[in-house]
């Protein structure tokens, strides 16, 4: 069974009050030895850690392909403590942009040996109130192959929930090692430095023996009445009781609904024919039917007697607008009589329907023409003229 990865330090003065060390793999004694300096070793004091890393870079000026880069990453303590176990892989990615989309270096470190997690006391607003939260700060040393002026870190693994954004800026990006400078003169001996931090806590001791059973507590108060249970099944039908005394006559009920239609009876004998009724009034004249197809040419009739001599008068064209009924006349000379005339489309358009053509009943010298243009878009050209006889 995997061992829980996190445990609190038993010494409150490891890194100072209010900021206790929260190390990886303390139960198994997996805390790195500060003297051996494996990858992931970090000094307890933040300022001392960065100073030591910078000194290490200056001391290893012969490095040709990589340098050590201290990094840190702020995460939720509760998720990490619940989901991360010793030996789990945790991915550290370095990027050159603040969106962590341009990765330049990736390392997969092992929880419990390659990096540390420290408790960080921070004042944050949570659930609409400000409170001091105990978060975790992951600290490690990565070895990117090249130097970059600014880097951003993203850490990913089950249980790693970033605080302040998944892409976190690294404020201590070191530059590449320069060449060895000329040694300066020996300076005076400095004052005694402060005592170093205490070493890591030793492994967990063996568990003590089981203590005696405590006395039983007092009975708790009676709980509230539970909800009513479901209705039980219906019992069997009881025996019928004796008939009661007949009650008084009730009031007459309302009429019932009409019954269904009865079957039709047989037809009776046919009666005598009645007298013919009076003729009804004539109905209105129906609409004019569509023009029929042209009939076959009939046989030529006998030549008639020579008619009176006549001539055409006022032959011309006129226009009938779209979707309109047009009336026009052609007039003979004074003393002449109109016996025929032109009426209809000048180009044979099928949209021109002749409603009336003939001599004007009120003037024998005029030939009258009434047509309908059924074309709703275009006007049409009509023929006009009168054939006259007389003086």
C-alpha positions as CSV (number, residue, x, y, z in Angstrom):
1,X,0.0,0.0,0.0
2,X,1.4,3.4,-1.0
3,X,2.7,5.5,1.9
4,X,1.2,8.9,2.6
5,X,3.6,11.4,1.2
6,X,3.2,14.4,3.6
7,X,3.7,14.8,7.4
8,X,4.2,17.8,9.6
9,X,7.6,18.4,11.1
10,X,7.7,17.7,14.9
11,X,9.9,20.7,15.4
12,X,8.2,24.1,15.3
13,X,11.5,26.0,15.1
14,X,12.7,24.3,11.8
15,X,12.1,27.4,9.7
16,X,10.6,29.8,12.2
17,X,7.2,30.1,13.9
18,X,4.2,30.2,11.5
19,X,6.1,28.7,8.5
20,X,6.8,25.1,9.5
21,X,8.6,22.8,7.1
22,X,6.2,20.5,5.2
23,X,8.6,17.9,3.7
24,X,8.1,15.1,1.2
25,X,8.6,11.5,2.4
26,X,9.4,12.3,6.1
27,X,8.0,8.9,7.3
28,X,10.4,7.0,5.2
29,X,13.4,9.2,6.0
30,X,13.6,10.4,2.4
31,X,14.6,14.0,3.3
32,X,17.7,14.8,1.2
33,X,20.9,15.3,3.1
34,X,21.9,19.0,2.6
35,X,25.6,17.9,2.3
36,X,25.0,15.4,-0.5
37,X,23.2,18.0,-2.7
38,X,21.1,15.6,-4.9
39,X,18.9,17.1,-7.6
40,X,16.0,18.6,-5.7
41,X,18.0,19.6,-2.6
42,X,16.8,22.9,-1.2
43,X,18.1,24.9,1.8
44,X,15.4,25.6,4.4
45,X,15.8,29.4,4.4
46,X,14.5,30.9,1.1
47,X,17.2,33.7,1.0
48,X,20.0,31.2,1.9
49,X,18.7,28.7,-0.8
50,X,18.9,31.3,-3.6
51,X,22.3,32.5,-2.4
52,X,23.7,28.9,-2.3
53,X,22.3,28.2,-5.8
54,X,23.9,31.4,-7.1
55,X,27.3,30.5,-5.5
56,X,27.0,27.0,-7.0
57,X,26.6,28.5,-10.5
58,X,29.7,30.8,-10.0
59,X,31.7,27.8,-8.7
60,X,30.9,25.6,-11.7
61,X,32.0,27.8,-14.4
62,X,33.3,24.8,-16.4
63,X,29.7,23.6,-17.1
64,X,29.2,23.5,-20.9
65,X,25.6,22.3,-21.5
66,X,23.4,23.0,-18.4
67,X,23.1,25.0,-15.1
68,X,21.1,24.6,-11.9
69,X,17.9,26.7,-11.7
70,X,16.0,27.0,-8.3
71,X,12.3,27.1,-8.9
72,X,9.2,27.4,-6.7
73,X,5.4,26.8,-7.3
74,X,2.5,27.7,-5.0
75,X,-0.3,25.1,-4.7
76,X,-3.3,24.0,-2.6
77,X,-2.2,22.1,0.5
78,X,-5.3,20.0,0.9
79,X,-5.4,18.5,-2.6
80,X,-1.6,17.7,-2.5
81,X,-1.9,16.1,0.9
82,X,-4.8,14.0,-0.2
83,X,-3.8,12.8,-3.6
84,X,0.1,12.7,-3.8
85,X,2.1,9.7,-2.4
86,X,5.7,9.0,-2.1
87,X,7.2,7.9,-5.4
88,X,4.5,9.5,-7.6
89,X,5.9,11.3,-10.7
90,X,5.4,15.1,-10.9
91,X,6.1,17.0,-14.1
92,X,7.9,20.4,-14.0
93,X,7.8,22.4,-17.3
94,X,9.7,25.6,-18.0
95,X,8.2,28.0,-20.6
96,X,9.3,31.3,-22.1
97,X,5.8,32.9,-22.2
98,X,3.3,33.8,-19.5
99,X,0.7,31.5,-21.0
100,X,3.0,28.4,-20.7
101,X,2.5,27.5,-24.3
102,X,6.2,27.5,-25.4
103,X,8.0,24.8,-23.4
104,X,11.8,24.8,-23.4
105,X,12.6,22.3,-20.7
106,X,10.7,19.4,-18.9
107,X,11.7,17.3,-16.0
108,X,9.7,14.5,-14.3
109,X,10.6,14.5,-10.6
110,X,9.8,11.9,-8.0
111,X,7.7,12.9,-5.0
112,X,9.5,12.2,-1.8
113,X,13.1,12.5,-3.1
114,X,13.5,15.1,-5.9
115,X,11.8,18.1,-4.5
116,X,10.4,19.6,-1.3
117,X,7.0,21.1,-0.3
118,X,6.9,23.8,2.4
119,X,3.9,25.3,4.2
120,X,3.4,28.9,3.2
121,X,1.2,31.1,5.4
122,X,-0.7,33.5,3.1
123,X,-3.6,35.9,3.6
124,X,-6.2,35.2,1.0
125,X,-9.9,36.0,0.5
126,X,-11.9,32.8,0.6
127,X,-15.7,32.5,0.7
128,X,-16.0,36.3,0.9
129,X,-13.7,36.7,3.9
130,X,-10.0,37.3,4.4
131,X,-8.2,34.5,6.2
132,X,-4.7,33.2,6.6
133,X,-4.4,30.0,4.5
134,X,-1.8,27.3,4.9
135,X,-0.7,26.6,1.3
136,X,2.2,24.6,-0.1
137,X,5.2,25.9,-2.0
138,X,7.0,23.3,-4.1
139,X,10.7,23.9,-4.4
140,X,13.1,22.1,-6.7
141,X,16.3,22.7,-8.7
142,X,16.0,22.1,-12.5
143,X,18.8,21.8,-15.0
144,X,17.7,23.6,-18.3
145,X,20.3,23.2,-21.1
146,X,20.2,27.0,-22.1
147,X,20.0,30.3,-20.4
148,X,16.8,32.4,-20.7
149,X,16.2,35.9,-19.4
150,X,12.7,35.1,-18.1
151,X,11.1,31.7,-17.4
152,X,7.6,30.5,-16.3
153,X,6.9,27.3,-14.5
154,X,3.9,24.9,-14.8
155,X,3.7,21.8,-12.5
156,X,1.2,19.0,-13.3
157,X,0.2,15.9,-11.5
158,X,-3.0,14.6,-9.8
159,X,-3.4,16.6,-6.6
160,X,-1.4,19.7,-7.9
161,X,-3.9,22.6,-7.8
162,X,-2.1,25.9,-8.6
163,X,-2.8,29.1,-6.6
164,X,-2.6,32.4,-8.6
165,X,-2.6,30.7,-12.0
166,X,-1.1,27.5,-13.5
167,X,1.7,29.5,-15.2
168,X,3.8,31.0,-12.5
169,X,6.7,33.4,-13.1
170,X,10.2,32.5,-11.7
171,X,11.8,35.6,-10.2
172,X,15.2,34.0,-9.6
173,X,16.3,32.9,-13.1
174,X,20.1,32.8,-13.1
175,X,22.3,33.8,-16.0
176,X,24.9,31.5,-17.6
177,X,28.3,31.0,-15.9
178,X,30.9,33.6,-16.9
179,X,34.7,33.0,-17.1
180,X,36.7,33.0,-13.9
181,X,37.6,36.5,-12.8
182,X,41.0,37.7,-11.4
183,X,41.1,36.9,-7.6
184,X,40.8,40.0,-5.5
185,X,42.9,40.8,-2.4
186,X,42.3,38.9,0.8
187,X,39.7,40.7,2.9
188,X,39.6,40.9,6.6
189,X,38.0,38.1,8.6
190,X,34.3,38.5,9.0
191,X,32.2,38.3,12.1
192,X,30.8,34.9,13.3
193,X,27.7,34.1,11.1
194,X,24.4,33.1,12.7
195,X,23.8,29.5,13.6
196,X,22.5,27.3,10.8
197,X,19.1,25.8,10.7
198,X,18.4,22.6,12.6
199,X,18.8,19.4,10.6
200,X,16.0,17.3,9.4
201,X,13.8,15.4,11.9
202,X,14.7,11.7,12.3
203,X,12.5,8.8,11.2
204,X,9.2,8.2,13.0
205,X,9.5,6.0,16.1
206,X,7.5,2.8,16.6
207,X,3.9,3.1,17.7
208,X,3.1,2.8,21.4
209,X,0.9,0.1,22.9
210,X,-2.9,0.4,22.8
211,X,-4.4,2.4,25.7
212,X,-7.2,1.1,27.9
213,X,-10.8,1.3,26.7
214,X,-12.5,4.5,27.9
215,X,-15.8,4.6,29.8
216,X,-19.0,4.6,27.8
217,X,-20.5,8.1,27.3
218,X,-24.0,9.0,28.4
219,X,-27.0,8.1,26.2
220,X,-27.8,10.8,23.6
221,X,-31.1,12.6,23.5
222,X,-34.0,10.9,21.9
223,X,-34.2,11.7,18.2
224,X,-37.2,13.3,16.5
225,X,-40.2,11.2,15.4
226,X,-39.5,9.4,12.1
227,X,-41.7,9.8,9.1
228,X,-44.9,7.9,8.8
229,X,-44.4,4.5,7.2
230,X,-46.2,3.4,4.0
231,X,-49.7,2.1,4.1
232,X,-50.0,-1.6,4.7
233,X,-51.6,-4.0,2.3
234,X,-55.5,-4.1,2.1
235,X,-56.9,-6.9,4.3
236,X,-59.3,-9.6,3.0
237,X,-63.0,-8.8,2.3
238,X,-65.2,-9.2,5.4
239,X,-68.5,-11.1,5.5
240,X,-71.6,-9.3,4.3
241,X,-73.7,-7.7,7.1
242,X,-77.5,-8.2,7.5
243,X,-79.8,-6.1,5.2
244,X,-80.8,-2.8,6.8
245,X,-84.4,-1.5,7.1
246,X,-85.8,-0.1,3.8
247,X,-85.4,3.7,3.8
248,X,-88.1,6.2,2.7
249,X,-88.9,6.9,-0.9
250,X,-86.3,9.3,-2.3
251,X,-87.2,12.3,-4.5
252,X,-87.8,11.7,-8.2
253,X,-84.6,11.8,-10.2
254,X,-83.8,14.1,-13.1
255,X,-84.9,13.0,-16.6
256,X,-82.4,10.6,-18.1
257,X,-80.5,11.3,-21.3
258,X,-82.3,10.8,-24.7
259,X,-82.0,7.2,-25.9
260,X,-80.2,6.3,-29.1
261,X,-82.0,6.8,-32.5
262,X,-84.2,3.9,-33.3
263,X,-83.9,1.8,-36.5
264,X,-85.4,3.6,-39.6
265,X,-88.9,2.2,-40.6
266,X,-89.6,0.9,-44.1
267,X,-90.3,3.4,-46.9
268,X,-94.0,4.2,-47.4
269,X,-95.8,3.9,-50.7
270,X,-95.1,6.6,-53.3
271,X,-97.7,9.4,-53.2
272,X,-99.5,10.9,-56.2
273,X,-97.5,13.3,-58.4
274,X,-98.1,16.9,-57.3
275,X,-99.1,19.7,-59.6
276,X,-96.4,21.5,-61.5
277,X,-95.1,24.6,-59.7
278,X,-94.9,28.0,-61.1
279,X,-91.8,28.9,-63.2
280,X,-89.2,30.5,-61.0
281,X,-87.6,33.8,-61.8
282,X,-84.6,33.8,-64.2
283,X,-81.3,33.5,-62.5
284,X,-78.4,36.0,-63.1
285,X,-76.5,35.8,-66.3
286,X,-73.4,33.7,-65.8
287,X,-69.9,34.9,-66.5
288,X,-68.7,34.8,-70.1
289,X,-67.1,31.6,-70.9
290,X,-63.6,31.3,-72.4
291,X,-63.4,31.7,-76.2
292,X,-63.8,28.4,-78.0
293,X,-61.4,27.0,-80.5
294,X,-61.7,28.1,-84.1
295,X,-64.1,26.0,-86.1
296,X,-63.5,24.5,-89.5
297,X,-63.9,26.7,-92.5
298,X,-67.5,26.3,-93.9
299,X,-68.3,25.9,-97.6
300,X,-68.4,29.0,-99.5
301,X,-71.9,30.5,-99.8
302,X,-73.5,31.8,-103.0
303,X,-72.4,35.1,-104.2
304,X,-74.7,37.8,-102.9
305,X,-76.0,40.7,-104.6
306,X,-73.6,43.6,-105.0
307,X,-73.8,45.8,-101.9
308,X,-73.5,49.5,-101.7
309,X,-70.2,51.0,-102.4
310,X,-68.2,52.0,-99.3
311,X,-64.7,53.0,-98.0
312,X,-62.6,52.7,-94.9
313,X,-62.4,55.8,-92.7
314,X,-60.0,56.7,-89.8
315,X,-57.9,53.5,-89.8
316,X,-55.2,53.7,-87.1
317,X,-53.8,52.0,-83.9
318,X,-54.3,52.7,-80.2
319,X,-53.0,51.4,-76.9
320,X,-54.7,49.4,-74.1
321,X,-52.9,49.5,-70.8
322,X,-52.1,46.3,-68.8
323,X,-55.0,44.7,-66.9
324,X,-57.5,47.2,-68.3
325,X,-60.9,47.3,-70.2
326,X,-60.6,49.7,-73.1
327,X,-63.4,51.3,-75.2
328,X,-62.7,53.2,-78.5
329,X,-64.7,54.3,-81.6
330,X,-64.1,55.2,-85.2
331,X,-66.5,57.7,-87.0
332,X,-67.6,58.0,-90.7
333,X,-68.0,61.2,-92.5
334,X,-71.2,63.1,-92.1
335,X,-74.2,61.5,-93.9
336,X,-72.4,58.0,-94.1
337,X,-73.4,54.9,-92.2
338,X,-71.0,52.6,-90.4
339,X,-71.4,48.9,-91.5
340,X,-68.2,47.4,-90.3
341,X,-65.0,48.2,-88.5
342,X,-61.6,47.1,-87.0
343,X,-61.5,45.7,-83.4
344,X,-58.8,43.6,-81.6
345,X,-55.0,43.3,-81.3
346,X,-52.9,44.6,-84.1
347,X,-50.3,41.8,-83.5
348,X,-52.7,38.9,-82.6
349,X,-51.8,38.9,-78.9
350,X,-53.8,36.2,-77.0
351,X,-54.2,38.5,-74.0
352,X,-56.7,40.8,-75.8
353,X,-60.3,39.6,-75.4
354,X,-63.1,41.3,-77.5
355,X,-66.0,42.1,-75.3
356,X,-68.1,44.0,-77.9
357,X,-67.7,45.2,-81.5
358,X,-70.4,46.7,-83.7
359,X,-72.2,50.0,-84.7
360,X,-72.8,52.3,-81.8
361,X,-76.6,52.0,-81.0
362,X,-76.7,55.7,-80.3
363,X,-74.9,56.9,-83.5
364,X,-75.1,55.1,-86.9
365,X,-71.9,56.9,-88.1
366,X,-69.7,55.3,-85.4
367,X,-68.2,51.8,-85.0
368,X,-67.6,50.9,-81.3
369,X,-65.1,48.4,-79.9
370,X,-64.7,47.2,-76.2
371,X,-61.8,44.9,-75.3
372,X,-60.1,43.5,-72.1
373,X,-56.2,43.3,-71.8
374,X,-55.7,40.3,-69.4
375,X,-51.9,40.8,-69.4
376,X,-51.1,42.2,-65.9
377,X,-47.6,43.4,-67.0
378,X,-47.7,44.9,-70.5
379,X,-49.9,47.2,-72.5
380,X,-51.1,46.1,-76.0
381,X,-51.6,47.8,-79.4
382,X,-55.1,47.7,-80.9
383,X,-56.6,48.2,-84.5
384,X,-59.1,51.0,-85.0
385,X,-61.1,51.9,-88.1
386,X,-64.7,52.0,-89.6
387,X,-66.1,50.9,-93.1
388,X,-68.7,53.5,-94.3
389,X,-71.3,53.6,-97.0
390,X,-73.5,56.4,-98.2
391,X,-72.9,59.8,-99.8
